[in-house]
Every structure is written in C-alpha cells, then in structure tokens.
Amino acid sequence: MTAPRRTIGSSDLEVFPLSLGGNVFGWTADKQTSFDVLDGYAAAGGNFIDTADGYSAWVPGNTGGDSERILGEWFDARGNRDQIVLATKVSQHPDFKGLAADTIRRAADASLERLQSEYIDLYYAHFDDESVPLEETVAALSGLVDAGKVRYIGISNYAPERIEEWFRITEREGLHRAVALQPHYNLVERAYETAYRPIAEREGLGVMPYFALAAGFLTGKYRDGVTVDSARAGGAAKYLDETGRSVLAALDEVAAAHNASVASVALAWLAAQPTITAPIASARTTDQLPDLLASVSLQLTADELAALDGASEQAKAA
C-alpha cells in the first residue's frame, strides 16, 4: 500500500500516516500474533510503531515493558530496526515511576535494552509528574538527545498550561524542543480541538492521537442490544449515548458510499484534521489490520467531513 509519508513536526522523522499501537503486544496479542500483525503492517508500507514502557504492567503475570520486549525480539528477528520509527514513553513502568531525572535516565536505558536498540526515535513523557520540577524533567529528556539515546522528544497527557510552561522552559534554557504531542482525540472525544490544537499549531508539533477508535467504539461493533466480548468493552460501551449513536449513523452512511468499514472512515476523518500527523490504532489480530490500513488511502469529501463534524458536535463540549 503506497501512502505519502508525513513529517513529525519540525523533526526529520518521516512516517506512514497511521501509527501501529503496541499496547496489545503481550496483552491481548501473544508473541506470535504480535509478530504477524507487525509483519502485516510493515508489508503494507507501515513504518511507525507506538508503545510505552508501562505496557502492559496491568496484566496479571506481566512486569511492564512487555510490549517493548516483543518489539525488540521482532527487530532482532527481522533485522529492520533502522526501517522503523519507534515511539515509546516514560513514567509508568512499575520500576521507573514518575519523571525525576535519574528515573528517566534509568528507564530509557531499560527500554533500550528491551527494544534491542541503541536509540529511541521519539520518546514521550507519558503522564505529567507534578512532584518533580518541570525544569528537571525537560532537561533530563534533552540530555538523552545529547547522549544520542533519543532522537526526538514528545509530550503526552499534560494539561495545556503545563505544555506551554514546558516550551517556556525549553526556550529559556536552550534545550531540545519537543516535536510531538500525543492527545486523546477522536470523533467522540473532541476537546483537543479547543484545548490543544492552538498549542500544536503555534509550536509546530506533530500530533499522534491515541484512542483514535475510542477503545473500539468507532469500529461500529458496539450497538444497542449487542454484547461484545472484548477486554476493552467497558471503555467503548460508554460512548453509546445520543452523540455516539449520531456519530455511528453518519459513519454508516459515509462507509456505505465508499464501500469501506466504519473504522476506516473514522480514522480517515481523524487523519484529515488540522495538525494530525498519524492516528494511532492497534490490532490484536491480523484480521483487524485491513480496515486500519485502508484508512490511509480513503479520501473523504468536504461534505462527508462536514457531516461527521456535525454528527459529533456535542463531543467538542465534553
């Protein structure tokens, strides 16, 4: 599948316009299934994988870093590390909680060991740690760039005012700038547009939304009277309200017009929004990959985009 690559913010990272989420690797996808999904994504031209050092510590028997470990084994088996733009995150591993400078440095080394890599392309501060001065966190991440362990820095799950403070510190101290933002954003969660988009535009950030399919709700499988057997069902079913039903109806109409899936349309809408570089979506089986990949070549008309905007208008105020 040929798709023009997009550049992440002010970096030189050129990526496929759909990022493969690694949260399922070692959770709902075992090692072999994870390898199959990764192989399918790469074969389609995909080169942008997103994970975190905390994935998936919440699973009984897992220790954290499970996704990174599987990715490292895949890189080693395929010999393709230099062909992939790899994003991971720090602050949530059970052994490296928070964003103190020493914690960041030790967590990065642990991630590199699991990933069997000498560098991380994009390293996010996963969740804000207000117990640590922001200056300390920003300087530590910048130091990893100086050390050659990290190519670029990203920010995820920070309040808008804290992101603005981050950039003031960066400018004042002459540190390496963050180039990427990873927010919660999709057709039923649109607060990003008013709270974060102006910052992304002003600072020239590439934006990679997570929960791009609203924990599976925007695949269209969650409907009235339907029971879905999924580890994420609780997170998705909450969207089945008036706005959610309106969004599904609009997605159904657009999907029918393109002979496409609801998931493909939802991702195509997100990828078409201002500031968005690549939505993040995960596949726990290879059967789920085609709908995700189809989104990169799906061109929605202005009228279709407007119809989806209108159907999800209430999500902006959430």
N, C-alpha and C positions, 0 to 999 in steps of 0.2 A: 504494500500500500504506500503510495507516494503522497506525502503531505509536506508542504513547506515548513521548515523549522522556524521557530521563533526564538529571539534572543531574550534572555532573562535580564530585564532592567538594563543597567549600564555595564553588565559583565560581557564576557566573550563566550558565555555558555549558550550554545545553540541546541534547542531541544524540540523533540516531537511535541505537537500541540495537545497531547494527552499524556499525563504522568501516571505511571502504574503504581498504585498504592501497595506498599509492602506490609500493611498492618495484618493481613490474613496469613502471611507466611509463618508457619509454626503455631498457628491458632486454628483456623478453620480449614487451612490447606496444609497437608503434611509436606515433607521434603520433596517427594517425587512429584506431587501435584504442583507444588510451587515451581519446580524446575520446568514442568510442562507449560505452565502459564507464562513464565519468564521467556521460555523459548518461543512461544507463540507471539508474544508481544514484540520481541526483538526481530523475529522473522517478518513482521509487518512493518518494520522500519522504526519501531519504538526504541528510544534511547534514554528515557528519563524515568528514573525509579525513585520513589519517595518512601523512606522508612524512618524509624526512630529507635533510640537505644532502649526505650521502655517497652517496645513491642516484643513479646506480649506477656508481660510480667503478671497480668491479671489471670492467666490461665493456670489452673492447678498443675503443678509439676514443672512449670516454666520458671525461668530465672530472670527474664529480661534479656534483651539482646538476641532473642531467638530468631527474629526476622533477619537481623544483620548477619547472624551466623549462617543461615541458609543462603543469603546473598553471597557471602564470602565463598562458600562452597561452590556456588554456581559460577562465580567469576573464575575460580580456580579450575573448574571442570571445563569451562568454555574458552578460557583464555581471552576474555573480551572486556576486561576492566576498562581499558582505555577507550572503548567504544561507547561507554555508558556514562551519562551524567547522573551521579548518585547524590541524593539529598538525604541527610539524616539529621537527628535532633538530639539535644542535650537538656537534661534537668529531671527526667522521670525514671531513670534506671534505679532499681532498689538500692544499689551500692553507690550511686552517684546522684543523690537527690539535690536539687537546687542549683544555683548558678554562682557560687563562690568561685573565685579564680582557680584555686587548686582543684576543686571538684571538676570544673570544666576541662582543665588540662588532663586530669586522670581519666575522665570519661571519654575524651577524644582519643586517647591512646588505646583505651579498651575497645572502642568502636573500630578503630583502625585494625586492631588485631583480629577481631571477629570478622571484619569485612575482607581480611587478607589484602589490604590495600595500603599504599604509602600516603594516600591523600583522600580527603573528602571534598567533592566538588562544591557542595552547598551545605553549610552547617547552620541549622536553626537553633536559636534559643526557643525551646519548645513551649514553656509556660513561664510567665514572669515570676521572679523570686524577689519580693519586696523586702525580704530580710537582709538582702545584700545591696550595697550601694550600686546603682545602675552604672556608675563610672567603672566599678570593678569588673562587672560582667562584660561591658563593651570593650574594655581594654584587654581582658583575657581572650576574648574571641579574636580581636585584632591581632593579638600576639600569636595566635595559631596560624594566621595568614602569614605573618612574618617568618614563622618557623617552617612554612611550606607544607604544613599538615592539612590546612584548609585553603581552598581556593577563594571561596566567597562566603559571606555571612548573610543569614536570613533571620526574620523575626516572625514568631507565631504566637497567637493567643495573648497579646499585650493590649491593654487599653489604648485608645488613640492618643491620650495625653502622654502616656509613657513612651509611645513610639516617637512622638515629637521631641520629648526630652532626650531620647536615645540619639536623635540626629543633632541636637544641640551639643551634646557631649562629643559626638564624633567630630563635629566641626571645630569645637573649642580645643580639643586635644590632638587634632590632626591624625585621627585613627582611620582604619579602613572602614569604608561605608558599607552598610547593609545594602544589598541589591534586590532582596526578595521579601515578600510578605505572604504568609500562609493564613488566610482567614476562613471562618465558617461562612460559606456563601453558596446559595443555590436558589432554585425557583420558589422555594417556600421559606427561605431564610435570606432576606434581602437587606438587613440592617447595614451590611458592608457598604452599600452604595452611598449612604449619607455619612456614616461614621468614619470609614477608612479610605474610600476611593479618593477623596481630595488629597489625602496624605500621599497615597501611592502615586498620584499624578504629579504632585509637587516635587516628590523626592525621586521620581523616575524608577519606581520599584516594579519588578515583575511580580505578578500575583498568581499564586497557585492555590485555588480554593480547595479546602477539604470538605468531606461530606457532600461532594458535588451531586450525589444522587440521594441525599437526605436519608442516609442509612438504608437505602434500598427502596424508599417510598417512591422515588421518581423513576423506578423501573416499571411502575404500573401494576405490580403484583399485589399491592395492598389495596383492597377494595372492600366496600360494605359486604358483610356476610362471608368474607373469605378468611380462612385461617392459614397463616404462612408459618412453616417450620423453619425458623432461622434464628441464629444466635443474636441477630440484630432486630428481631421483630418488634420488641418493645420500643426501641428508638424510632422506628419507622411508623408504627401504627398511630403515634400521637399526632401525626400530620393529617389524619383522616377527619378533617373538620370542613367547614364551609369553604375556606380558601383552598384547602387541599383538593377537595372534590372539583372545584372550579379549575384548578391547575390541571388535574388529570383529564378533564373534559377537553380542555384546549390542547393538551399534548396528544390525546387520542386523534383529534381532528388533523393536526399537523402531521402526525405519524402516518395516518392513512393517506394523506396527499403525497407523501414521499415513499410510500411502501417501506417505511422504516419502523424501528421499535421506539417505544416511548422513551427508553433510556437514551438512545442515540439522539433524539430530539432534545431532551433535557440537557445533555452535555453540549450539544451544538449551540443551544441558546446561551449557555454559560460561557463557552469559548468565544462567542461573538460580542460579549460585553466589554466595554472600555476597561483598559488596564490588565485584562486577563491574559496571561501567557499560556497556561496549561492547567485545566482542571485535573484534579487527582481522583482516580477511580480505581477500585480494586476488584479483582476477580478471584473467587475461591475455587473455580473450576475453569477449564478451557472452554466449556460451553458458554460461559458468560463473556468471553473475550470479544467475539464478533460484534456484538451490539456496541461495546465500548469503542472499538476501533473504527466502526462505521461512522461514528460521530465526527471524525476529523475531516471527512470528505462531504459531509452533509451541509449544504448551503441553504439556510433558511431565508425566505424573502423578508423584506421590510414589514410587510403586512403580517406575516407569521410571527415575527419577533414582537411586533406591537400587540398581537392577540395574546401571546404568552405573558407579556408585561402586564396587560390589563387583567388577565385572569389571576395573576399573583400579586396584584396591587396591595392587598392587605398585608402581605408578608413584609413590606417595607417598614411598617409601623411596629412590627413585633419587637 
